[in-house]
Amino acid sequence: MQKKKRILLKIGSNTLTKETDNISRGKIEDIASQIAKLQDTCEFIIVSSGAIAVAKQFVKLESKQEEVFVKQALASIGQPHLIRIYQEIFREYGLLSSQCLLSYSDFEKQQSKTNIVNTINVLVNNNYIPIINENDTVATDEIQFGDNDKLAALTATLLHVDLLIIATNTNGIYTKESFKNNSPETILVVEDFDHLKDEVVNSKSSHGSGGMASKIEAAELAKNANIETWIVNGLEDDFITNAFDNKVAFTKIK
């Protein structure tokens, strides 16, 4: 039996909301539909933001505390709702899913790392798709910066995935010159990573806390572990299958 390609798919808040103020069930359906089509040849692990965005749809918290603590509280409220939406929609496509909450300290202890690998391998081997988010109640790293980009790269490295796909709101990384001229041109293949860093124009997304710089940092972590990274436009329908078929412009970091 042919070994399946292991893919870590990172979905940011901007992709999940389709750049609105609400989680897009249609976007989660789009993701589920593509995973269902690819399930004979690929196994997926998802790192998903969106808990805070879900909570903001129906909660307004009053607090004299710092904003980061309010965001932690919102994440705590939104996370169960986010997972419920994933589970409901994935089930319609015959997909099973599970929740995993991780924080950076988990990647610093050998026992924790072993536990993560063993648990996720059991899930994947039994056809469950792990949906990972930062444990925002105890950690604030990705709330303050990164929108789960670094978490995705660390997880990809730990699990020895074959490919890291980062879904964002652009057609990959644009050349600096073309971006300045308002005619964005995608860098299709990256061989020279240092040159790529010079090209990056960092603009943060409306819901996410990342921006392109954090995606480059994530890609560098993956590259150091010999993992290829694709930065694709997750706002488009069929963005995964179209990238596999080379039907769309995206950035491939070898």
N, C-alpha and C positions, 0 to 999 in steps of 0.2 A: 504494500500500500504506500502510495507516494506521501511523503511528509508534507504537511500543510505549511504554507508560508505564514509566519507569525507576524502580525501587524499591530503596532500600537498606534491607535488613532486618538489624537488630542483635539478636543473640540472646545473652543473658547466661548465666552458668554456672548460675544458679538455674533458668532455663527448661530448659536442656539436661539437667539432672539431675532435673527435676521435684521439686526440693527434697529430694532424697535424697543419698546419698553416691556414687551411680553415674551415669554418663552413661546417659540413656534412649534406647535405639535406637528405641523407640516414638515419642518426641517428634521425632526426626530423620525418621522415616517420615512423621509428620504434616506436617512442614514440606515434605518432598519431594512428598507427595501434593498439597498445595495449590499449590505452584509448578507442578507438572505440569498442574493444572487451569487455571491462569492464564497459561500460557506463550504463548498466542496473542495476548494483549493486554498482557502485562507482561514486562519483563526484570528479573531480580533480581541484585543484588550483595549478598553476605552478609558481615557482620562478626560473627565468632563467637568468644566466649570458650570456655573449657572444657578447655584443654590441661592445666592444673594439676589440675583435677578428674579427668581421665582417668588421669593418672599416679598420683594418690593411691589409685586403686583397686588397684594392684598393686605399688607401690613405697613404701618408707619409707626416706628418706635420713637418715643420721646425719651431723651436721656441727656444728662449733663456730663456723661462720660465722653472720653475721646471718641472720635469717629470710628476708629478701628474696632473698638469694643462693640459699638452698635452694629458694625458689619459682621462681627463674629456672631452676635445674637441673631441677625438676619439669616446668616448661613445656617445656623442651628434650626431655625424655623423652616427654611426653604429646602434643606437637603432631603427630608423624607418625601416632600411633594415632588421634587425633581426625580427621585428614584421611582416613585409611583408612576409618573408620566412615562419614563423609560420602560418600566415593566409592562404597563398596559399596552403601549404601542408595539414593543418588541414581541409580545405574546401574539398579537394579531398576525405577525409575520412568522410565527412558529419559532421564535427565538427566546431562549432562556437568559435571564440576566441576574446579576448579584451586585451588592454594594461592598466596596472596600474603601475605608478611610485611612489615609496615611499622612504622616508628617515627616519633616526632614530628619528628625532625630531617629526615625525608624531606619534610615539609611546609614546611620553611624554605628549601629550595634550589629555585630555579626549574627547574633541569635535572631534579632528582628528581621534581618535580611533573609535568613534561611526560612523563617516562618512565612514571609511574604511569598517567596518563590514556591515553597511547598503548597501553600493554600491556593495560589493562583493556578499552579499546574493542575491541581485536583479539579478546580472549577473548569478550566479550559478543556481538560481531558474528558470531562463529563458534559461537554457542549454548553456550558454556562459562559456568558460574556461578562467578565468582571468590569464594573463601572467604578472607576477610582476617582476620588476627589481628595483634596487636602482636608485633614481633620481640623476645620477652621475654629472649632471651639477651644482647642488647645494650642494651635499654631497660627501665626499671622503672616508668615513669609509671603504666601501667594496672594493674600488679600492686599498687601501693601505694594507688591510688585510681582510681575511675572504671569499672572493669569494661568497658572498651572503649566507653563512651558517647561520650567526647570524640573518640576515634579514628573512630567511626562518623560523627559530625557533620562532622569535617574531611574525611573521605572523600566524604561526601554532597555537601558544598560543592564540592570539587575536581571531582567528576564531573558536577555540575549535574543531580542526580537530581530527579525530580518529587515524590518522597515519601520521607520517612524514617520507618520503622516501628521503634519500640523495644519489643521484647517483654520484659515484666517479670512480676512475680508478684502484681500487683494489677490491678483493673479501671480502669487509668488513674490519674489523680491525684485524691485525695479532698479534700473540703473539710476544713479543720482542725477545725471545730466538730463535723462528723459523725464524724470519726476519734476525737476525744476522747470522744464519746458512744457509742463502739463500734457505730455504725450507719453504716459508711462509705458516703458518697454521692459518686459520680463527677462531676467537673467535665467536662461533655461537650464544650463548645467554649470556647476561650480567645481572647478578642480583646485583653484588657488584660494584657500580660505582667508588668508591675510588680505588679499585684494578685495574679497567680498566684504570684509569689515569696513573698508574704506567707502564702499558703495552704499552702505545702508543709510537710509533716511528714516529716522525714528519718529513715528507718529503714533500716539496711543489711541486705541479704539474707544468708542463711546461707553461701552459697558466694561470691557476688559481692562486689566491693569498692566498689560504687557506692552504691546507695540513690537516693532520689528527687531529691536535690539535684543529683547529677551528670547525671541525665536532663534536668533543667530547664536546666542549663548547655549541654547538647548541643542541646536544642531552641532555645535562644537563638542559638547559632551558626548553626543551620539557618535560623532566622527571618531573621537578618541577611542571609542569601543568598537570601531569598524562597522557602525550601523549607518546605512544610507538614510537621509532625511528628505522628504518631499514637503514643500510648503505650497499649499493649494488653496484655491478660493472656495471655502466651504459654503458661501452664500449661494453658489450655483447648484442647481439640481444635478444629481448623479456625479458629484465632484470626484468621488473615489474611482468609480468605474471608468469615467472619462479620462482620468489621469492614467489609469492602467492602459487604456487604448490610445493614449497620446492624442486625444481629441481637443485638449485645452492647453493653454499656456500655464505652466507652473515651474517652480524652481526645484531642481534636483541637485542635492548636495551629496556628492559621491563619498 
